[in-house]
Amino acid sequence: MAENNSSTSTLSFEVLLEYLKRKHHFDFTGYKRSSLERRIQHRMGQLGIESYSEYLSYLEATEEEFAHLFSTIEINYTYFFRDRDTWDYLCQDIIPRIQAAKPPDQPIRVWSAGCASGEETYTLAIVLAEALGIEQFNQRVHIFATDIDDDALRKARQSSYLEHEMTRIPPHLLNQYFERINDRYQFRKDLRAAISFHRHNLIQNAPMSKIDLLVCRNTLIYFDLDAQTKALVRFHFSLEDRGFLFLGKAEMVPGELDLFRTINVNHHVYTKLPKEYLSPRLFVQAFKRPR
């Protein structure tokens, strides 16, 4: 690094992290520090930048750079059971709350927003089936899975994955929820019927309604702050009054929006605040049609 000494470099790194949290509302402080520094330095090396302070200036001046940085940090791809402990928490704590709050004859509506090629959506289906039981899942659950990428949606609808894409699924779940067909694994057809895939723009198209659980992980990072706000207001509109929002590892809901209450800070799970807490201006801004 170009900083004169390690203490200066450390201070500059902390300033960079604070900027990312304040400006983009993404908190990377929970990441392993050595790995985080290595990946940020890798991105800096691609740009020919030698110091954290210089890179901070570049971030401030280059609007699209944050998305590139996040892709470098996250190794931008999706896979089954990403952040496994968070899915365990969802299964053991959040889904039972949803089940307890609803009469047994009412449907459970779930929105998988930014579903990409479907790995996260099918993980969600497995977690719901494990928490509720197969019979309850088939009777009550409807998962709306949306993305703006037609190619990704095409793969998601096929629900068919190569063997190397399945390595993070525990063997007993793999055997229970997938059928081996030649060199691919196909998600169970009886459970697949509960999932519908749609092309959808989070800040332009009308949001889903009466949602009990909204999962949107590692999608908002590609939006600027104004678009993030619009998406979060729309998520608030989508959710039932006792509904839950589940974001990615580095994503945060800005506290000043007063949209959601944090349920678990480590797993980035939130619940909807009542409407009387909200500014009408936010709704006007979020649903205003682009010119």
C-alpha positions as CSV (number, residue, x, y, z in Angstrom):
1,M,0.0,0.0,0.0
2,A,1.1,3.6,-0.6
3,E,0.2,4.7,2.9
4,N,3.3,5.5,4.9
5,N,2.8,2.9,7.7
6,S,0.5,0.1,8.8
7,S,-1.5,2.4,11.2
8,T,-2.2,4.9,8.5
9,S,-3.3,2.0,6.2
10,T,-5.5,0.6,8.9
11,L,-7.1,4.0,9.6
12,S,-7.7,4.5,5.8
13,F,-9.3,1.1,5.6
14,E,-11.7,1.9,8.4
15,V,-12.6,5.2,6.8
16,L,-13.3,3.3,3.6
17,L,-15.6,0.8,5.4
18,E,-17.4,3.6,7.2
19,Y,-18.0,5.3,3.9
20,L,-19.5,2.2,2.4
21,K,-21.8,1.8,5.3
22,R,-22.9,5.5,5.4
23,K,-23.2,6.1,1.7
24,H,-24.4,2.8,0.4
25,H,-25.9,1.3,3.5
26,F,-23.9,-1.9,3.3
27,D,-22.0,-3.1,6.3
28,F,-18.9,-5.2,5.6
29,T,-17.6,-5.0,9.1
30,G,-18.8,-8.5,9.9
31,Y,-16.5,-10.0,7.2
32,K,-13.2,-11.7,8.1
33,R,-10.8,-8.8,7.9
34,S,-7.9,-10.5,6.2
35,S,-10.2,-11.8,3.4
36,L,-12.0,-8.5,3.0
37,E,-8.7,-6.6,2.7
38,R,-7.4,-9.1,0.2
39,R,-10.4,-8.8,-2.0
40,I,-10.6,-5.0,-1.9
41,Q,-6.9,-4.9,-2.7
42,H,-7.5,-7.2,-5.7
43,R,-10.1,-4.8,-7.0
44,M,-7.7,-1.8,-6.4
45,G,-5.0,-3.7,-8.3
46,Q,-7.3,-4.1,-11.3
47,L,-7.7,-0.4,-11.4
48,G,-4.0,0.4,-10.7
49,I,-4.8,2.1,-7.4
50,E,-2.3,1.7,-4.5
51,S,-4.0,3.2,-1.4
52,Y,-7.3,2.9,0.3
53,S,-7.6,6.7,0.4
54,E,-7.1,6.9,-3.3
55,Y,-9.6,4.2,-3.8
56,L,-12.1,6.0,-1.6
57,S,-11.8,9.0,-3.9
58,Y,-12.4,6.8,-6.9
59,L,-15.5,5.3,-5.3
60,E,-16.8,8.8,-4.6
61,A,-16.3,9.9,-8.2
62,T,-17.4,6.7,-10.0
63,E,-21.0,5.8,-9.5
64,E,-20.8,2.3,-10.9
65,E,-17.8,1.3,-9.0
66,F,-19.6,0.0,-5.9
67,A,-21.3,-2.7,-7.8
68,H,-17.9,-3.9,-9.1
69,L,-16.5,-3.8,-5.6
70,F,-19.4,-5.8,-4.2
71,S,-19.0,-8.4,-7.0
72,T,-15.4,-8.7,-6.1
73,I,-16.1,-9.1,-2.4
74,E,-19.0,-11.5,-2.8
75,I,-17.5,-13.4,-5.8
76,N,-20.7,-12.6,-7.6
77,Y,-22.6,-15.8,-8.1
78,T,-25.5,-17.6,-6.4
79,Y,-25.6,-21.0,-5.0
80,F,-27.8,-23.3,-2.8
81,F,-27.9,-22.6,0.9
82,R,-25.6,-19.5,0.8
83,D,-24.9,-18.5,4.4
84,R,-26.3,-21.7,5.8
85,D,-26.7,-20.5,9.4
86,T,-29.1,-17.8,8.2
87,W,-31.3,-20.4,6.5
88,D,-31.3,-22.5,9.6
89,Y,-32.5,-19.4,11.6
90,L,-35.2,-18.8,9.0
91,C,-36.4,-22.4,9.3
92,Q,-36.3,-22.6,13.1
93,D,-37.5,-19.1,14.1
94,I,-39.1,-17.0,11.4
95,I,-41.2,-19.6,9.5
96,P,-42.8,-20.9,12.7
97,R,-43.8,-17.3,13.6
98,I,-45.5,-16.9,10.3
99,Q,-47.3,-20.2,10.7
100,A,-48.4,-19.4,14.3
101,A,-49.8,-16.0,13.2
102,K,-52.0,-17.3,10.4
103,P,-55.2,-19.5,10.5
104,P,-54.4,-23.0,9.2
105,D,-56.6,-22.5,6.2
106,Q,-54.9,-19.4,5.0
107,P,-52.1,-19.4,2.3
108,I,-48.5,-18.5,3.0
109,R,-47.3,-16.1,0.3
110,V,-43.6,-15.7,-0.3
111,W,-41.7,-13.5,-2.7
112,S,-38.2,-14.4,-3.8
113,A,-37.1,-11.1,-5.4
114,G,-34.0,-11.0,-7.6
115,C,-34.2,-14.8,-7.9
116,A,-31.5,-15.1,-10.6
117,S,-31.1,-18.7,-11.8
118,G,-33.2,-20.1,-9.0
119,E,-30.8,-21.6,-6.5
120,E,-32.0,-19.3,-3.7
121,T,-35.7,-19.8,-4.6
122,Y,-35.4,-23.6,-4.4
123,T,-33.4,-23.3,-1.2
124,L,-36.3,-21.2,0.2
125,A,-38.8,-23.9,-1.0
126,I,-36.7,-26.6,0.8
127,V,-36.5,-24.6,4.0
128,L,-40.3,-23.9,4.0
129,A,-41.0,-27.6,3.3
130,E,-38.7,-28.6,6.2
131,A,-40.3,-26.1,8.6
132,L,-44.0,-26.7,7.6
133,G,-43.9,-30.3,6.4
134,I,-44.6,-31.5,2.8
135,E,-48.3,-31.6,3.2
136,Q,-48.6,-28.1,4.6
137,F,-46.2,-26.8,2.0
138,N,-48.3,-28.3,-0.8
139,Q,-51.5,-27.0,0.6
140,R,-50.6,-23.5,1.7
141,V,-47.3,-22.2,0.1
142,H,-47.1,-20.0,-3.0
143,I,-43.7,-18.7,-3.9
144,F,-43.5,-15.8,-6.4
145,A,-39.9,-15.7,-7.8
146,T,-38.9,-12.7,-9.9
147,D,-36.0,-11.3,-11.8
148,I,-35.3,-8.9,-14.6
149,D,-32.9,-11.3,-16.4
150,D,-34.8,-13.5,-18.9
151,D,-31.9,-15.9,-19.4
152,A,-31.6,-16.5,-15.6
153,L,-35.4,-17.0,-15.4
154,R,-35.2,-19.6,-18.1
155,K,-32.7,-21.6,-16.2
156,A,-34.7,-21.2,-13.0
157,R,-37.9,-22.5,-14.6
158,Q,-36.1,-25.6,-15.7
159,S,-35.2,-26.4,-12.1
160,S,-32.3,-28.6,-13.4
161,Y,-28.7,-28.2,-12.1
162,L,-25.4,-29.9,-12.7
163,E,-23.8,-32.0,-10.0
164,H,-21.1,-29.5,-9.2
165,E,-23.8,-26.9,-8.5
166,M,-25.3,-29.1,-5.7
167,T,-22.3,-29.5,-3.5
168,R,-23.6,-27.2,-0.7
169,I,-26.9,-29.0,-0.3
170,P,-26.7,-31.5,2.6
171,P,-26.9,-35.1,1.2
172,H,-30.2,-36.0,3.0
173,L,-31.9,-32.8,1.6
174,L,-30.4,-33.5,-1.9
175,N,-31.9,-37.0,-1.9
176,Q,-35.3,-35.8,-0.6
177,Y,-35.8,-32.8,-2.8
178,F,-34.1,-33.6,-6.1
179,E,-34.3,-36.4,-8.7
180,R,-31.1,-37.5,-10.4
181,I,-31.5,-37.5,-14.2
182,N,-28.3,-38.4,-16.0
183,D,-25.7,-35.8,-15.1
184,R,-28.3,-33.3,-13.6
185,Y,-30.5,-32.9,-10.6
186,Q,-34.2,-31.9,-11.0
187,F,-36.2,-30.3,-8.3
188,R,-39.3,-32.3,-7.1
189,K,-42.2,-31.7,-9.5
190,D,-44.9,-31.9,-6.7
191,L,-43.2,-29.0,-4.9
192,R,-42.2,-27.2,-8.0
193,A,-46.0,-26.5,-8.6
194,A,-45.9,-24.0,-5.7
195,I,-43.4,-21.8,-7.4
196,S,-44.1,-19.3,-10.2
197,F,-41.4,-17.4,-12.0
198,H,-42.0,-13.9,-13.5
199,R,-40.0,-11.2,-15.1
200,H,-40.2,-8.1,-12.9
201,N,-38.4,-4.8,-12.3
202,L,-38.3,-4.0,-8.6
203,I,-38.5,-0.2,-9.0
204,Q,-40.8,0.0,-12.0
205,N,-43.4,-2.9,-11.9
206,A,-46.1,-3.2,-9.4
207,P,-45.0,-5.1,-6.3
208,M,-46.5,-8.4,-5.2
209,S,-49.2,-8.1,-2.5
210,K,-50.1,-9.8,0.8
211,I,-46.6,-11.3,1.2
212,D,-45.7,-13.0,4.5
213,L,-42.0,-13.5,3.8
214,L,-40.0,-11.4,1.3
215,V,-36.5,-12.7,0.5
216,C,-34.2,-10.3,-1.5
217,R,-30.6,-11.0,-0.9
218,N,-27.6,-9.4,-2.7
219,T,-29.8,-7.6,-5.2
220,L,-30.1,-4.1,-3.7
221,I,-26.4,-3.6,-4.0
222,Y,-26.7,-3.0,-7.6
223,F,-29.1,0.0,-7.0
224,D,-28.2,3.6,-6.1
225,L,-29.5,5.0,-2.8
226,D,-32.7,6.4,-4.5
227,A,-33.5,3.1,-6.1
228,Q,-32.9,1.2,-2.9
229,T,-35.3,3.5,-1.1
230,K,-38.0,2.9,-3.8
231,A,-37.5,-0.8,-3.6
232,L,-37.7,-0.9,0.2
233,V,-40.9,1.2,0.2
234,R,-42.4,-1.2,-2.3
235,F,-41.4,-4.1,-0.1
236,H,-43.1,-2.5,2.8
237,F,-46.2,-2.1,0.7
238,S,-46.0,-5.8,-0.4
239,L,-45.8,-7.2,3.1
240,E,-48.6,-8.2,5.4
241,D,-48.5,-6.3,8.7
242,R,-46.7,-9.2,10.4
243,G,-44.6,-9.9,7.3
244,F,-40.8,-10.4,7.3
245,L,-38.0,-9.1,5.1
246,F,-34.8,-11.1,4.6
247,L,-31.8,-9.3,3.1
248,G,-28.3,-10.3,2.2
249,K,-25.3,-10.5,4.5
250,A,-24.0,-7.0,3.7
251,E,-27.3,-5.2,3.2
252,M,-29.0,-2.9,5.6
253,V,-32.3,-1.1,5.9
254,P,-31.5,2.6,6.6
255,G,-32.9,3.5,10.0
256,E,-34.1,6.9,9.0
257,L,-36.7,5.4,6.6
258,D,-38.7,4.0,9.5
259,L,-39.9,1.2,7.3
260,F,-38.9,-1.9,9.2
261,R,-37.8,-3.0,12.7
262,T,-34.8,-5.3,13.0
263,I,-35.6,-8.8,14.2
264,N,-32.1,-10.2,14.0
265,V,-29.1,-8.0,13.1
266,N,-26.8,-10.9,12.4
267,H,-29.1,-12.6,9.9
268,H,-30.5,-9.4,8.4
269,V,-34.1,-10.2,9.1
270,Y,-36.7,-7.3,9.6
271,T,-40.4,-7.0,10.2
272,K,-42.7,-4.3,8.8
273,L,-43.5,-1.2,10.8
274,P,-47.1,0.0,10.9
275,K,-48.1,2.5,8.2
276,E,-48.7,5.3,10.6
277,Y,-44.9,5.5,11.1
278,L,-44.3,6.3,7.5
279,S,-43.9,9.5,5.6
280,P,-46.5,9.9,2.8
281,R,-43.7,11.5,0.7
282,L,-41.8,8.1,0.6
283,F,-44.8,6.4,-1.0
284,V,-45.3,9.2,-3.6
285,Q,-41.6,9.0,-4.4
286,A,-41.5,5.2,-4.6
287,F,-44.6,4.8,-6.9
288,K,-44.0,7.8,-9.1
289,R,-43.9,6.7,-12.7
290,P,-40.6,7.5,-14.5
291,R,-40.9,10.0,-17.2
